[in-house]
């Protein structure tokens, strides 16, 4: 009996390994090879195991390899992150733009542009597009969830390809592009927090025009850069200094070096001076900064270490946040011990985590109003 179980386990592991390779190959066909690579990087590192003993206060740590089944589970979760969770974010952004269009001229498109005058990509966020992708992504998730328990009854590649093709935007599925969607989603959470605290929001761009649609930076750049009509939100609280919310800008730290911020809130007075003098914002004039990390696999510990170093050089009035759609227990532990603000697992269906982040943002603005 034991021999039979052992043979069955070996056969299952072979099946799991085969399915893993086939699924990774499918991802490559759809230009999602970066998703499989992120998982492969996690697998290469191995998993950390704690060995506890009554004789020791601190557990001993050791690294073990992931089993073939665990590797497959990691890859399935990564596909979910890049399809279901991303399509949910797109749906939330579409709803946000629809609501904003009732009081502003914003359209349904967002352009993500680099510092190059030619390099820009536009994506349309409308419910009929995002809902359709989300339905396909959920169907894909259901297909993939069967694999770990029924490796021998593997669904055909054509089924997976069909659902995968319908759940992603084929023109907007690179790692940096999904990270841009994640930052925009955080931007919507932040603006909701501002509105909840009684702030009035309108939009402007680097050309001092009211934009017809949003244009954001693809990667962090100059707040005064004008290769594209980069958009920012202007925030007004009654009888308080006006603020601006920017995506993807650099800020000067105490050590005189520039740091990348995915989202930055600063006084309009400082932003105006930066545009006038072609310089970057000073950390002392910043209200809040967000360092985000979009990942389809488990966060690496060095990401938290880099954020801790950054946060020590930029002391903001409201503080710095590390925010990710993914999770890692060691990252959460390290950031907590270092007393940094952080939120992981931020995506629409993770309701409690999203609400906690929004309320945390609201506290920043409550304190801002009290101080000024």
Secondary structure, DSSP 8 states (H G I E B T S, - for coil): -HHHHHHHHHHHHHHHHHHHHHHHHHHHHTT-HHHHHHHHHHHHH-EEEEE--TT-SS-EEEEE---HHHHHHHHHHHHHIIIIIHHHHHHHHHHHHHHHTTTS---SEEEEE-SSSS-EEEEE--HHHHHHHHHHHHHHHHHHHTTTT-GGG---HHHHHHHHHHHS-TTS-SHHHHHHHHHHHHHHHHHHHHHHTT-EEEEEETTS---SSEEEESS-B-TT--SS--EEEEEE-TTS--EEEEEEEEEE-TTS-EEEEEEEEEEHHHHHHHHHHT--EEGGGEEEEEEEE--SS---HHHHHHHHHHHHH---SS-EEEEESS--HHHHHHHHHTT-EEE-S-STT-HHHHHHHHHHHHHHHHHHHHH-
